């Protein structure tokens, strides 16, 4: 299980893994304007929100701000209810990423996070920094590149296998969509953006029947969410049935959900 440490300065908390080969980052790296001023910003990417790619002491990193979604975003764009440091979004995400990496899952390596208490004592904002996955592309961009049909089928099958492996260790991704699945030039599959995600840390065999039933339900809902994302994506919608079917072929080659049938 991953361990995190925190440095506090007034109402700002900087979180990082207890053991890391990466250098300790200065506080200013959490400010996109400072990344530009220091000329270490390499590019930005926009999906639902902007993320910033930068290089620090030879390490290629990604800065992401936490934003509200759904109805809550109408009240506040990026402020969250303070329930203690260990319940903040970045702390939970960093723990999840560390735990998934411990069991060999292909997810980003967490580097640091920042939590800033608001002027209101019950609110906070937050950011997280992870290691960039070199030359990786979102699934639609990779599939839309110059690939043979055979290569596309192989990659989609691998996507299904990775998702099955994640569910087999008790992981749940709350926003599984085509932009959160990355493929690198060697066709390695990674799953990113684990905000509000989780993983079972006590071992699947030791959890109770109710947990297994709920895990199965959430896993199936996550796959359905991915299917809807494929149908909506402009690069994939014309072949969405074949694409989703091939991902399910890979998933069912492991078929992790048979372990979670309630008996």
Protein Blocks (a to p, Z undefined) as FASTA:
>chain_A
ZZdddddehjaccdddfbdcbdcddfklmpmklmmmnopafbdcddfbccddddeehiac
dddddddehjllmmomkbccdebjklgmklmmmmmmmmmmmnopacdddfbdcddddfbl
kbccddddddddehiacfklmmmmccdfklmmmmmmmmmmmmmmmmmnopacfbbcfklp
ccdfkopacdehjehiacdfkbjklpcfklmmmmmmmmmmmmmmmmmmmmmpmklmmmmm
mmmmmmmmmmmmnommlmmpcZZ
